[in-house]
Amino acid sequence: ALQQISYWLESPGLVMLAETEKFYPSLKEIVSRSAVAGASIHDARIAALCLYHGVKTLYTADRDFSRFRGLRWRHPLDG
Protein backbone atom coordinates (compact mmCIF):
# COMPACT_ATOMS: atom_id res chain seq x y z
CA ALA A 1 0.00 0.00 0.00
CA LEU A 2 2.76 2.46 0.85
CA GLN A 3 4.55 1.69 -2.41
CA GLN A 4 1.37 2.50 -4.35
CA ILE A 5 1.09 5.85 -2.57
CA SER A 6 4.69 6.57 -3.51
CA TYR A 7 3.84 5.89 -7.17
CA TRP A 8 0.87 8.26 -7.00
CA LEU A 9 2.99 10.99 -5.42
CA GLU A 10 5.55 10.64 -8.24
CA SER A 11 2.89 10.98 -10.93
CA PRO A 12 3.23 14.23 -12.93
CA GLY A 13 -0.58 14.46 -13.17
CA LEU A 14 -1.14 14.38 -9.40
CA VAL A 15 -2.65 17.49 -7.85
CA MET A 16 -2.74 17.54 -4.06
CA LEU A 17 -5.83 19.32 -2.74
CA ALA A 18 -5.15 21.34 0.37
CA GLU A 19 -7.21 23.29 2.85
CA THR A 20 -6.47 26.99 3.09
CA GLU A 21 -7.83 29.60 5.47
CA LYS A 22 -10.52 30.34 2.85
CA PHE A 23 -11.70 26.71 2.92
CA TYR A 24 -13.67 26.86 6.17
CA PRO A 25 -16.70 28.77 4.75
CA SER A 26 -17.08 26.04 2.11
CA LEU A 27 -17.01 23.35 4.79
CA LYS A 28 -19.45 25.27 6.97
CA GLU A 29 -21.88 25.67 4.07
CA ILE A 30 -21.83 22.01 3.03
CA VAL A 31 -22.23 20.80 6.63
CA SER A 32 -25.18 23.15 7.17
CA ARG A 33 -26.81 22.27 3.85
CA SER A 34 -26.49 18.51 4.26
CA ALA A 35 -27.16 18.36 8.03
CA VAL A 36 -24.34 15.90 8.72
CA ALA A 37 -22.87 15.13 12.12
CA GLY A 38 -20.52 12.67 13.76
CA ALA A 39 -18.40 10.51 11.48
CA SER A 40 -20.07 11.98 8.38
CA ILE A 41 -18.24 15.25 9.03
CA HIS A 42 -15.15 13.65 7.50
CA ASP A 43 -17.12 12.91 4.30
CA ALA A 44 -18.39 16.49 4.31
CA ARG A 45 -14.79 17.70 4.59
CA ILE A 46 -13.78 15.65 1.56
CA ALA A 47 -16.81 16.87 -0.42
CA ALA A 48 -16.17 20.50 0.53
CA LEU A 49 -12.49 20.16 -0.38
CA CYS A 50 -13.45 18.78 -3.80
CA LEU A 51 -15.98 21.53 -4.45
CA TYR A 52 -13.60 24.23 -3.18
CA HIS A 53 -11.01 23.10 -5.73
CA GLY A 54 -13.49 22.69 -8.60
CA VAL A 55 -13.70 18.90 -8.59
CA LYS A 56 -17.10 18.04 -10.07
CA THR A 57 -17.04 14.22 -9.80
CA LEU A 58 -15.63 12.12 -6.98
CA TYR A 59 -14.86 8.47 -7.75
CA THR A 60 -15.72 6.45 -4.66
CA ALA A 61 -17.60 3.32 -3.63
CA ASP A 62 -19.13 5.24 -0.71
CA ARG A 63 -22.77 6.07 -1.51
CA ASP A 64 -22.88 8.53 1.38
CA PHE A 65 -21.43 11.16 -0.93
CA SER A 66 -24.79 11.36 -2.71
CA ARG A 67 -25.98 13.66 0.10
CA PHE A 68 -23.65 16.49 -0.94
CA ARG A 69 -25.33 18.73 -3.48
CA GLY A 70 -23.07 20.02 -6.20
CA LEU A 71 -20.70 17.04 -6.11
CA ARG A 72 -21.37 14.08 -8.35
CA TRP A 73 -20.01 10.71 -7.36
CA ARG A 74 -19.39 7.61 -9.40
CA HIS A 75 -18.34 4.14 -8.39
CA PRO A 76 -14.83 3.65 -9.85
CA LEU A 77 -15.75 0.23 -11.27
CA ASP A 78 -18.97 1.32 -13.04
CA GLY A 79 -18.75 1.42 -16.81
C-alpha positions in Angstrom: 0.0 0.0 0.0 2.8 2.5 0.8 4.5 1.7 -2.4 1.4 2.5 -4.3 1.1 5.9 -2.6 4.7 6.6 -3.5 3.8 5.9 -7.2 0.9 8.3 -7.0 3.0 11.0 -5.4 5.6 10.6 -8.2 2.9 11.0 -10.9 3.2 14.2 -12.9 -0.6 14.5 -13.2 -1.1 14.4 -9.4 -2.6 17.5 -7.9 -2.7 17.5 -4.1 -5.8 19.3 -2.7 -5.2 21.3 0.4 -7.2 23.3 2.8 -6.5 27.0 3.1 -7.8 29.6 5.5 -10.5 30.3 2.9 -11.7 26.7 2.9 -13.7 26.9 6.2 -16.7 28.8 4.8 -17.1 26.0 2.1 -17.0 23.3 4.8 -19.4 25.3 7.0 -21.9 25.7 4.1 -21.8 22.0 3.0 -22.2 20.8 6.6 -25.2 23.1 7.2 -26.8 22.3 3.9 -26.5 18.5 4.3 -27.2 18.4 8.0 -24.3 15.9 8.7 -22.9 15.1 12.1 -20.5 12.7 13.8 -18.4 10.5 11.5 -20.1 12.0 8.4 -18.2 15.3 9.0 -15.2 13.6 7.5 -17.1 12.9 4.3 -18.4 16.5 4.3 -14.8 17.7 4.6 -13.8 15.6 1.6 -16.8 16.9 -0.4 -16.2 20.5 0.5 -12.5 20.2 -0.4 -13.4 18.8 -3.8 -16.0 21.5 -4.5 -13.6 24.2 -3.2 -11.0 23.1 -5.7 -13.5 22.7 -8.6 -13.7 18.9 -8.6 -17.1 18.0 -10.1 -17.0 14.2 -9.8 -15.6 12.1 -7.0 -14.9 8.5 -7.7 -15.7 6.5 -4.7 -17.6 3.3 -3.6 -19.1 5.2 -0.7 -22.8 6.1 -1.5 -22.9 8.5 1.4 -21.4 11.2 -0.9 -24.8 11.4 -2.7 -26.0 13.7 0.1 -23.6 16.5 -0.9 -25.3 18.7 -3.5 -23.1 20.0 -6.2 -20.7 17.0 -6.1 -21.4 14.1 -8.3 -20.0 10.7 -7.4 -19.4 7.6 -9.4 -18.3 4.1 -8.4 -14.8 3.7 -9.9 -15.7 0.2 -11.3 -19.0 1.3 -13.0 -18.7 1.4 -16.8 
